[in-house]
Amino acid sequence: MPLLRSWVESANAPDHPFPLNNLPCGVFSLDGEEPRCGVAIGDFVLDVAGLEEAGLVALPGGPFLDVPFWNDLMEAGPVVWAAFRDRLTALLSDGAAERAAVEPFLVPLAGATLHMPFLVSEYTDFYAGRHHATNVGTMFRGAENALPPNWLHIPIGYNGRASSVVVSGTPVRRPWGQIKGPDDAAPRFAPSARFDIELEMGAVVGQPSTHGQPVTVEEADAMIFGYVLLNDWSARDIQAWEYQPLGPFQAKATATTISPWIVMKAALEPFRTSTPAREKPLLPYLHEPRPMLYDIALEVALTPEGGTETVIARTNYAEMYYSAAQQLAHHTTSGCAMNVGDLLGSGTISGPTKESRGSLLELSWGGKEPFPVAGGTRSFIQDNDTLTLRGQCKGDGYTIGFGECTGKVIPALADPYAR
């Protein structure tokens, strides 16, 4: 698909993240006003809540956009999602007859405050990148036992905290927790010294499933409304002590940062690609009827306080072993009901080279090999470092972007129980 030209001229630049082909969904506010639904187009936010109120967007079963989140539109289903995109495309296309009526609803993006784009019902994080799983397993169990015996058969995951999901730009405070070194006789309570990121994509579930009724991979794909960038912050020293036998808990509960724009699945259709060849055949319920991954180039940047940004990793979402549709289908096999607004973290997305590792744990090989950043080196995140995730798809004369996913790590509380 080539670039869809818009009368919003900035949207037509080949490298701009928000062309007419994209139309990502967010929530914005101006000067302390109430947040409202908006769509990014070029250098602007289109106030779609205002368009709906003015009757320029009228969707069957609506209104859906009179609330500061996208859950109501998601719940309306794929037919309404398509009608919404079709209407916006018509209003914003080059030569649109209703341009004069729409222009007053454009707000400069630079002056807008962005908020959480949807209400997170529940959050599940997966461990579905083979390179990441192999690297981490090699560090902790040796190369011969890097992958658990179930890893090539099943999308491994755990249920996280929806309350920990925050929007890009939210500061992240270094957590306290129980930490026990290999030579310590007992654990101590201290701030995490091995705080880390995980470069992930997040799938936003837009349709529910029925309790007791599993869904197929094809049905699961149709349930997904769109995707966000996702940083699952991780306290590696807390995790090392707590995770056996039940897995991640407090080490993963500090924060999960998402980008402010949901890129609807329809915008990603031209970039579909297949999951890799299987070393072990998957059970039939996990078979994919068509390509379910996307060619999304990803990068991680680290900026010290007052310093210069260094891009520390580059990889691609196509490196995943399991797709979001497979993860969602597997999630329902127990009869577990999925809800509108559920968020599925892909798992850390690492590639085959050192420069494509999606966590500092891997980049520094457990802290043994510090890597260079502007003004020094890092093994793990230092106080006042800012971590930024970016992602984009390159089309025929256009770019599909997600907006930046950023978080600054601020120092731990001096005494978390001081009252």
C-alpha positions in Angstrom: 0.0 0.0 0.0 1.4 3.4 -0.9 1.2 6.7 1.1 -2.4 7.9 1.5 -2.0 11.7 1.0 -3.7 14.0 3.4 -4.5 17.8 3.4 -2.5 17.8 6.7 0.8 18.4 4.9 3.1 17.3 7.7 1.5 13.8 7.5 2.8 13.3 4.0 6.5 13.4 4.9 8.0 9.9 4.3 9.6 9.7 7.8 6.8 11.2 9.8 5.4 8.6 12.2 1.8 9.7 11.9 0.6 9.6 8.2 -2.9 9.1 7.1 -2.1 5.4 6.8 -1.6 5.2 10.6 -4.3 7.1 12.6 -3.2 5.9 16.0 -5.6 6.3 19.0 -4.6 8.3 22.1 -6.0 10.5 24.9 -4.9 14.1 25.2 -5.6 17.3 27.1 -4.7 21.0 26.8 -3.9 23.5 29.6 -5.4 21.5 32.4 -8.6 20.7 30.5 -10.3 17.3 30.8 -8.6 14.5 28.8 -10.4 13.4 25.6 -9.9 11.0 22.7 -7.7 12.1 19.9 -6.0 10.6 16.8 -2.5 11.6 15.7 -2.2 13.0 12.2 1.1 14.6 11.2 2.1 17.3 13.7 -1.4 17.4 15.2 -3.9 15.6 17.3 -7.4 15.4 15.8 -10.0 15.9 18.5 -12.2 13.0 17.5 -14.4 13.4 20.6 -15.2 16.9 19.3 -15.8 15.5 15.8 -18.3 13.0 17.2 -20.0 15.6 19.3 -20.3 17.8 16.2 -21.8 15.0 14.2 -18.9 14.8 11.8 -18.2 11.2 13.0 -21.3 9.1 13.6 -20.8 5.4 14.2 -23.5 2.8 14.5 -24.3 2.2 18.2 -22.4 5.3 19.3 -21.5 7.6 20.9 -18.2 5.9 21.8 -15.8 8.8 22.1 -17.4 10.9 24.9 -15.1 9.3 27.5 -11.3 9.7 28.0 -10.4 6.2 26.9 -10.9 3.9 23.9 -12.5 1.0 25.6 -16.0 1.9 24.5 -15.0 1.9 20.8 -13.0 -1.3 21.2 -16.0 -3.0 22.7 -18.1 -2.0 19.7 -16.1 -4.5 17.6 -14.2 -4.8 14.3 -17.0 -3.6 12.0 -17.1 -0.3 13.9 -13.3 -0.1 14.1 -13.2 -0.3 10.3 -16.0 2.3 9.9 -14.2 4.6 12.2 -11.0 4.4 10.1 -12.9 4.8 6.9 -14.6 7.9 8.1 -11.4 9.5 9.3 -9.6 8.6 6.1 -12.4 10.3 4.1 -12.3 13.4 6.3 -8.5 13.8 6.2 -7.7 12.7 2.6 -6.3 15.2 0.2 -9.2 17.1 -1.4 -11.7 16.1 1.3 -14.9 18.1 0.9 -15.3 18.6 4.6 -11.8 20.0 5.3 -13.1 23.3 6.5 -15.4 21.7 9.1 -12.6 19.4 10.3 -9.7 21.9 10.6 -10.9 23.6 13.8 -10.6 20.2 15.6 -6.8 19.9 14.9 -4.6 20.6 17.9 -0.8 21.0 17.7 0.7 17.9 19.1 3.6 19.8 20.6 1.2 21.6 23.0 -0.8 18.5 24.1 -0.4 16.4 27.2 -0.8 12.7 26.5 -2.5 10.3 28.9 -3.2 6.6 29.2 -5.0 5.7 26.0 -7.2 2.9 27.5 -8.3 1.5 30.8 -6.2 -1.6 31.5 -8.5 -4.4 32.6 -5.7 -7.0 33.3 -2.1 -7.5 32.3 -0.3 -10.6 31.2 3.4 -10.7 30.4 5.0 -13.5 28.2 8.4 -14.9 27.8 8.2 -15.6 24.1 11.4 -14.3 22.5 13.8 -17.2 21.8 17.0 -15.1 21.7 16.1 -13.5 25.1 15.1 -16.8 26.7 18.3 -18.5 25.4 20.5 -15.7 26.7 19.0 -15.5 30.1 18.8 -19.3 30.4 22.5 -19.6 29.4 23.5 -17.1 32.1 21.6 -18.9 34.9 21.6 -22.5 33.8 24.3 -23.0 31.2 24.0 -23.3 27.4 23.0 -26.9 27.5 19.9 -26.1 29.7 19.1 -22.6 28.4 15.6 -23.3 27.4 13.2 -25.0 29.8 11.8 -28.2 28.4 8.4 -26.7 27.8 9.6 -23.5 26.0 9.4 -24.8 22.4 5.9 -26.1 23.0 4.0 -23.4 25.0 3.9 -19.6 25.3 5.1 -19.1 28.8 3.6 -16.2 30.7 2.5 -14.8 34.1 -0.3 -12.5 35.3 1.0 -9.1 36.2 -0.5 -6.0 37.8 -2.8 -3.8 35.7 -2.3 -1.1 38.4 1.4 -0.9 37.5 0.8 0.1 33.8 1.7 3.7 33.2 1.9 6.0 30.2 5.1 7.2 28.6 6.8 10.0 30.5 5.7 8.8 33.9 8.8 8.8 36.3 9.7 5.3 37.6 11.0 5.2 41.2 13.7 2.6 41.9 12.0 -0.1 44.0 13.0 -1.6 47.4 12.7 -5.4 47.9 14.2 -8.5 49.4 17.7 -9.2 48.0 20.0 -12.1 48.7 23.4 -12.5 47.1 24.8 -16.0 46.4 27.1 -15.8 49.4 24.7 -14.1 51.8 23.4 -16.1 54.8 20.0 -14.3 54.7 18.2 -11.7 52.5 18.3 -8.0 53.2 15.7 -5.3 52.4 17.3 -2.7 50.1 16.8 -0.7 46.9 17.3 -2.7 43.7 20.9 -2.3 42.4 20.2 -4.2 39.2 17.2 -2.4 37.8 16.5 -3.1 34.1 14.2 -2.7 31.2 12.5 -5.2 28.8 11.9 -4.1 25.2 8.4 -5.5 24.3 5.3 -4.9 22.2 1.9 -4.8 23.9 -1.2 -6.2 22.3 -4.4 -4.4 23.3 -7.4 -6.8 23.5 -10.5 -5.1 22.0 -13.0 -7.9 22.2 -13.9 -10.3 25.1 -14.0 -14.0 25.1 -16.6 -16.2 26.9 -15.7 -17.8 30.2 -15.2 -21.5 29.7 -14.8 -21.2 25.9 -11.3 -21.2 24.3 -10.7 -19.3 21.1 -8.6 -20.2 18.0 -5.6 -18.3 16.9 -7.7 -16.8 14.0 -10.4 -15.7 16.5 -7.7 -14.3 18.8 -6.2 -12.2 16.0 -9.6 -10.7 15.3 -10.0 -9.8 19.0 -6.8 -7.6 19.0 -7.6 -3.9 18.6 -4.0 -2.7 18.2 -0.4 -2.5 19.6 1.7 -0.3 21.8 5.4 -0.2 22.7 5.9 -1.7 26.2 8.7 -1.5 28.7 8.4 -4.0 31.5 10.8 -2.6 34.1 12.5 -5.4 36.0 14.4 -5.6 39.3 16.8 -8.4 38.5 18.3 -8.8 42.0 14.8 -9.0 43.6 13.7 -11.4 40.9 16.7 -13.7 41.5 15.7 -14.3 45.1 11.9 -14.4 44.7 11.1 -16.1 41.4 11.5 -19.8 42.4 9.2 -21.7 42.5 6.3 -19.5 41.3 8.0 -16.9 39.0 8.0 -13.1 38.8 6.2 -11.1 41.5 7.5 -7.9 43.1 10.5 -7.7 40.7 8.0 -7.0 37.9 5.4 -4.9 39.8 7.2 -1.6 39.9 5.9 -0.3 36.6 5.1 -1.3 33.0 5.4 1.7 30.7 3.4 1.9 27.4 3.6 4.3 24.5 0.7 6.8 24.4 -0.7 5.8 21.0 -2.5 2.5 20.1 -1.6 1.7 16.5 -4.7 -0.1 15.3 -4.1 -3.5 13.8 -5.5 -2.3 10.4 -2.5 0.1 10.1 -0.1 -2.8 10.5 -1.7 -5.2 7.9 0.9 -4.4 5.2 3.7 -5.4 7.5 2.5 -8.9 8.5 5.3 -11.6 8.6 5.5 -15.2 9.7 6.8 -16.6 12.9 10.1 -18.6 12.6 10.3 -22.2 11.5 9.5 -24.5 14.5 12.2 -26.7 16.0 9.4 -28.8 17.6 5.9 -29.0 16.1 3.3 -27.0 17.9 0.1 -28.6 19.1 -2.7 -28.0 16.6 -4.5 -25.3 18.6 -1.5 -23.0 18.2 -1.2 -23.3 14.5 -1.3 -20.0 12.7 -3.6 -19.9 9.5 -1.5 -16.9 8.1 1.3 -14.6 9.2 0.7 -13.2 12.6 3.8 -11.2 13.4 4.7 -7.7 12.1 7.9 -6.2 10.7 8.4 -3.5 13.3 11.9 -2.1 13.7 12.7 -1.4 17.3 15.4 0.5 19.3 16.3 1.3 22.9 18.1 4.5 23.9 19.6 5.5 27.2 20.2 9.1 28.2 22.0 10.0 31.5 20.9 13.0 33.5 22.0 16.1 31.5 23.8 13.9 29.0 23.5 12.7 25.4 21.4 9.9 24.2 23.0 6.6 23.2 21.1 4.0 21.2 22.0 0.8 23.0 20.0 -1.8 21.1 18.2 -2.3 17.8 16.0 -5.3 16.9 12.7 -6.2 15.3 9.3 -7.6 16.5 9.6 -10.2 13.8 12.2 -12.0 16.1 9.4 -13.3 18.3 8.8 -17.1 18.5 5.2 -16.8 19.4 2.7 -14.1 18.1 0.3 -12.2 20.2 -2.6 -14.1 18.6 -1.0 -17.4 19.7 -0.4 -16.0 23.2 -4.1 -14.8 23.4 -5.4 -18.1 22.2 -3.3 -20.1 24.6 -4.4 -17.8 27.4 -8.0 -18.9 26.9 -7.3 -22.7 26.9 -8.2 -23.0 30.6 -11.5 -21.3 30.0 -10.1 -18.0 31.3 -12.2 -15.1 30.0 -10.4 -12.3 28.3 -11.8 -8.7 28.7 -11.9 -5.6 26.7 -8.8 -3.6 27.7 -6.6 -6.6 28.6 -2.9 -6.0 27.8 -0.6 -8.8 26.6 3.2 -8.1 26.8 5.1 -10.0 24.1 8.1 -10.8 26.2 11.5 -9.3 25.7 12.4 -8.9 22.0 16.0 -9.7 21.4 17.8 -10.5 18.2 20.8 -12.9 17.4 23.6 -10.3 17.9 24.9 -8.5 21.0 23.6 -5.1 19.6 20.1 -6.5 19.3 19.6 -7.6 22.9 16.4 -6.1 24.4 17.5 -5.8 28.1 20.5 -4.5 30.0 20.8 -7.9 31.7 21.7 -9.3 28.2 23.6 -6.3 27.0 26.0 -6.5 30.0 25.8 -10.3 30.3 24.6 -10.2 33.8 26.7 -7.2 34.7 30.0 -8.9 33.7 30.4 -6.9 30.4 29.5 -3.2 30.9 28.6 -1.5 27.6 29.4 2.1 26.5 27.0 5.0 26.8 27.7 8.7 26.3 30.0 9.8 29.2 30.7 6.3 30.6 29.4 2.7 30.8 26.4 0.9 32.1 25.7 -2.6 33.4 22.2 -1.7 34.8 20.2 1.5 35.1 21.6 4.3 37.2 19.4 6.9 39.0 18.2 9.7 36.7 18.8 7.7 33.5 16.0 8.0 30.9 15.2 4.9 28.8 13.4 5.4 25.5 11.8 2.7 23.3 10.9 3.5 19.7 9.3 1.4 16.9 8.4 1.9 13.3 7.3 0.2 10.1 8.6 1.4 6.8 6.0 1.4 4.0 5.9 2.7 0.4 6.7 6.4 1.0 5.5 6.4 4.6 6.3 5.4 8.1 4.0 3.9 10.8 5.2 5.1 14.3 4.1 4.4 17.8 5.3 7.5 19.6 8.1 7.2 22.1 7.9 5.0 25.2 10.0 6.8 27.8 10.6 6.6 31.5 13.1 8.3 33.9 14.3 6.3 36.9 14.3 8.4 40.0 16.1 7.5 43.2 14.6 5.1 45.7 12.9 6.5 48.8 15.4 7.0 51.6 13.1 5.0 53.9 10.0 3.5 52.3 8.4 3.0 55.7 9.1 6.5 57.1 5.7 8.0 58.1 
